Amino acid sequence: MKLTPLQAAYLGFGVIGAAVFGAFAYQQLQPAPSTAAVPALRPLGALPLAAAQPESNAVPERRPEFTLHDLDGKPHALSAWDGKPLIVNFWATWCAPCRREIPLLNRLQHEFSPKGFEVIGIAVDFADDVRAFKKSVAIDYPLLVGEDDGLEAARGFGVETMAFPFTAFIDAAGRVLLVHLGELHENQARAILGVVARVDAGALAAGAARTEIKAALAALPATPAASH
């Protein structure tokens, strides 16, 4: 049976997880070393994804165009939100940092949509899994779902590996100002959105905004406080 790219990626995560678990179990069965202790393995979900930002030359100047379906099967092109600054969040139901971001994204939608911003969630996942997840977790912003086409949409932002979550910040003219790889925290989001608002007000050029956003994020604490 031929696997789709999304199924193959899930299988890859399963193989990696099994390998990590096996290595951990083997380590636990070995006698304690007589010298320095072996560092403890970290679960995959604890890896610092935010440190692995995509190369700047891989991120497009303008947002890609694609069409994905909502949970009712209705297609939506990203161009339907032309003229609005966008927060486009790629996630999956199995991803713990993705799930932690949802309350923050809900707050951003409620606070910033009256100012013209729009949060869009893109679940790179199986539609049935997203439907089941959404029954118990409120998501207050437009939600699109894609399997292989969701992976292709992610690649359109310069993200070639299945590292979720990641969030693209796009100004009202459709220019990609930042692709943030890893869990988004509230102080990061507010710093970024403040710069995006200045671009849309004509007070800052897009190129300068990209530089300013990176500097603003670098000045924040290394481990942002959890959102409340």
N, C-alpha and C positions, 0 to 999 in steps of 0.2 A: 504494500500500500504506500503510495506517494504522500508524504507529509507536506502540508502547506508551510510557508516560511514561519508563520506564527506558531504552528504546532511544533515545528522543528526547534524554534527558540525555546518554547516551554520545555521540550524534551531536554534541551541543553541545560536549562536551569536545574532540571531534575537530576541529570547526570552529575553536574557540579556539586549539587547539594549532597548527593550520595557519596561522592568522593571526599568532600569535607567531613561528613559524618564518619566515614570509614577511617580517615586519617586521625580524627579525634579519638575514636574508639581504640585504634591501634596504640595511639600515644598513651591512653589511660592504662593499657595493659602492660606497658613496658616498665621495668624497674626505674626508680627515680635516679636521674643522673647524679654523678658524684660532684659535678661542677655546677655551672650556672643552670638554673631552671629553664625548661623549654617554655617560651612565651605561649600563653593561652591563645587558642584560635578564636577569632571573632566571628559571629554569625554573619552571613553574607549581607543581611539587611543593615548591618552596622557599618559597612564600608563607607568612607567619606566621598560620596558621589559628587558633592559640590566642588571638590578639589579637581575634578576631571572635566573641566569646561571644554566644549568643542573648540577646535582651532578657529581663530577669528576669521581666517580666510575661507572657512567652510560654511560660515553662517551667511545666508544670502542678504543682499542689501534690502530687498523687498520680500514681503511674505509670499510663499508659494500659493498656488491655486489648487484646490482639490475639493472634491465633493464626498461627504460621508453621510450616513443615515442616522436618524435619531432612533430611539427605542421603539417607535411606532412604525419604523420602516420608511419614513419620509426622508428624501434626500435634501441635504442642505449644502450649498457651496459656501466656502469661506468668504467669497466676494459678497454674500448677502449682508455682511457687516461692514462693507466699505464705508469709509467716512467716519468710523468710530475707532478710537484707540482700543486695542485688544490685549487681553491677558489670556493666552492660549495654553492650557495646562494639559500635558500628556500624562496619562496615568494608567494603572491597571488594578483590578480588584485584589490581586494577590500581593500587592506592594504595600508594605506597612507605612513607609514615609508618605506614599500617595494618600492613604486613608487619613493620616494625621493632618494633611494639608486641607482637607475638605472644609472643616469649620472656618478656617481662615479665608478660603476662597468664597465661601458663602458671605462672610462679613464684607469682603471687598466688593462683591456684587451689590450688596444692599447699600453700601456707602458710596461707591463710585459710579454706579450705573446712572444715578440722577445727574452726574457730571459728564455723562457721555461715554464712559468706559463700558466695556462688556467683557465679562469672564466667559470663556468657552472651554468646557471640559471635553477632551478627546480620550476615550477609553480604548486603548489598544488591547483588546480583550474579546472574549466570546460574548455575544449579545445576551445569551441566556444567563451567563454569570453576572453580567452588569444588571440585568433586570432583577435577579434575586438579591443582589447587593443593595440596590436602590430601595427595596421594600423596607429595609431597616435603617437606612442612612439617608437623611435629607440632603438633596443636592439642589440648590436654589438658582442655578444658572443653566444655560443651554448645554445639553450633553449629546455628543455625537459618539458613535461607536464604529470601530473599524478593526478588522482582523489583518489580513495581508495589506489591504488598502490603508489601514491605520499606520502600519509600519512604513509604507511608502510616504505617507504624509509626514511622519517623523523625519525621514531622510530629507524631505524638502527643506527642513530647517537646519540641515547640516549635521544631524545626529545619526550616526551610522550604526551604533550599537544599541541594544535594548537596555538602556540605563534609564530607569524611571524612578521618580518623576522628573520631568523637565518642563520649564515654562518659558514661552516666548512672549516678549513685550513688544508690541507693535504700535506705532503712532497712527494718528488719524489718516495720514497719507499712505499708509501701508508699508512703511519702512520698518525693518526689524532692528530695534535698538539694542536688544539683549536676548540671548538664549541662556537661561539659568538652569544648569544641570544639577539636580539634587533637590532635597526638600527646601521649599520656600518658607522663610520665616517672616513674621510680621514687620520687623524693623527693616528687613531687606525689601519687602514689597513696597513699603511706604517711601523708602528712599528712591526706589526706581520710579514709582508712579509720580513722585514730585518732579522728577526730571522730564518724564514723558509729558506731563501737563505743561511744562515750560516750552517744550518743542511745539506742542499743538497751539500754544499761545503766540508763537512766532518769536519767542525770546531767546531761542537757542537752536543752533543748526544741528542736524542729525548726527554728523560726524563728531562734533564737540560733545553731544549728549552721550554718545557711546563711551567716550573717554571719561566723562564726568561720572557716569553710572559706575564704571569699574572702580574709579577712585573712591566713590562713596561707599561701595560695598567693601572695599579693602580696609576702609577706616572703621567699619563696624566690628564689634567683638567677634572673636573667632568662633565662639559657640553661642549663637543668639539665644536669648531666653525663649522658652516655649510660649507660643501664642495662647492668650486667654480670651 
